[in-house]
């Protein structure tokens, strides 16, 4: 086997990771997805649940996730209008990856950087 196949595979991996980061790259996307894993939420409840996120940032994040097919926005004709957000099938499918990231953080999140620690 020559090195050309290996280079292509590495390039594919890099572009796949870039694609994931582009879809989920919104600063607060992981928090929003995690909240919506528990079920649909109205905007104000979502905002209360992720209170560290400013309103405009949350709006931008939800729009970004909606535009990328992970979140569905449903408008109810009430007075005032009620808007509810939920995960699409694509968004629900991300749950396994999110759980794996949580496992990784539990294992390594508090570990000091070996390069920075002094013996």
C-alpha positions as CSV (number, residue, x, y, z in Angstrom):
1,X,0.0,0.0,0.0
2,X,1.4,3.4,-0.9
3,X,1.1,6.5,1.3
4,X,-1.5,8.1,-1.1
5,X,-4.5,6.2,0.3
6,X,-3.4,7.1,3.9
7,X,-3.2,10.8,3.0
8,X,-6.6,10.7,1.4
9,X,-8.1,9.0,4.5
10,X,-6.5,11.6,6.8
11,X,-7.9,14.4,4.6
12,X,-11.4,12.8,4.7
13,X,-11.2,12.6,8.5
14,X,-10.1,16.3,8.7
15,X,-13.0,17.4,6.4
16,X,-15.5,15.3,8.4
17,X,-14.4,16.9,11.7
18,X,-14.5,20.3,10.1
19,X,-18.1,19.6,8.9
20,X,-19.1,18.5,12.4
21,X,-17.6,21.6,13.9
22,X,-19.2,23.8,11.3
23,X,-22.6,22.3,12.2
24,X,-22.1,22.3,16.0
25,X,-19.6,25.1,16.1
26,X,-22.0,27.6,17.6
27,X,-20.6,28.5,20.9
28,X,-23.5,27.3,23.0
29,X,-24.8,24.5,20.7
30,X,-23.9,21.6,23.0
31,X,-25.7,23.2,25.9
32,X,-28.9,23.7,23.8
33,X,-28.8,20.2,22.4
34,X,-28.3,18.8,25.9
35,X,-31.3,20.7,27.2
36,X,-33.5,19.6,24.3
37,X,-32.5,16.0,24.8
38,X,-35.0,16.0,27.7
39,X,-37.9,17.1,25.4
40,X,-39.3,20.2,23.7
41,X,-38.9,23.5,25.4
42,X,-40.3,27.0,24.9
43,X,-37.7,29.7,24.3
44,X,-38.1,31.3,27.7
45,X,-37.7,27.9,29.5
46,X,-34.7,27.1,27.4
47,X,-33.3,30.5,28.3
48,X,-33.8,29.9,32.0
49,X,-32.2,26.4,31.7
50,X,-29.1,27.8,30.1
51,X,-29.0,31.1,32.0
52,X,-25.4,31.7,31.3
53,X,-26.2,32.4,27.6
54,X,-27.4,35.8,26.7
55,X,-30.7,36.1,24.8
56,X,-29.2,37.1,21.4
57,X,-26.5,34.4,21.6
58,X,-29.2,31.8,22.4
59,X,-31.3,33.0,19.5
60,X,-28.4,32.8,17.2
61,X,-27.5,29.3,18.4
62,X,-31.0,28.0,18.0
63,X,-31.3,29.4,14.5
64,X,-27.9,27.9,13.6
65,X,-29.0,24.5,14.9
66,X,-32.4,24.9,13.1
67,X,-30.6,25.8,9.8
68,X,-28.4,22.7,10.1
69,X,-31.4,20.4,10.7
70,X,-30.8,19.5,14.4
71,X,-33.6,21.6,15.9
72,X,-37.2,22.1,14.9
73,X,-39.0,25.3,15.6
74,X,-42.8,25.1,16.0
75,X,-45.0,28.1,16.3
76,X,-48.4,27.9,18.0
77,X,-51.1,30.5,17.1
78,X,-51.7,31.7,20.7
79,X,-51.8,35.2,22.0
80,X,-48.9,35.9,22.4
81,X,-47.4,33.5,20.0
82,X,-45.8,30.5,21.6
83,X,-42.7,29.0,20.1
84,X,-41.4,25.6,21.0
85,X,-38.1,24.0,20.1
86,X,-37.4,20.3,19.9
87,X,-34.8,18.0,18.4
88,X,-35.2,16.6,14.9
89,X,-34.2,13.0,14.2
90,X,-30.8,14.3,13.2
91,X,-30.5,16.1,16.5
92,X,-31.7,13.1,18.5
93,X,-29.1,11.0,16.8
94,X,-26.4,13.2,18.2
95,X,-27.3,12.0,21.8
96,X,-24.9,9.1,21.6
97,X,-22.0,11.3,20.6
98,X,-22.9,13.7,23.4
99,X,-22.9,10.9,26.0
100,X,-19.4,9.8,24.8
101,X,-18.1,13.4,25.2
102,X,-19.6,13.5,28.7
103,X,-17.8,10.2,29.6
104,X,-14.5,11.7,28.3
105,X,-15.0,14.8,30.4
106,X,-15.7,12.7,33.5
107,X,-12.5,10.8,32.9
108,X,-10.2,13.6,31.8
109,X,-11.9,16.9,32.5
110,X,-10.1,17.6,35.8
111,X,-6.9,16.0,34.9
112,X,-4.0,18.4,34.9
113,X,-2.0,18.9,31.7
114,X,1.0,16.6,32.0
115,X,3.1,19.2,30.2
116,X,2.3,21.8,32.8
117,X,2.6,19.7,35.9
118,X,6.0,19.6,37.6
119,X,7.3,16.5,39.3
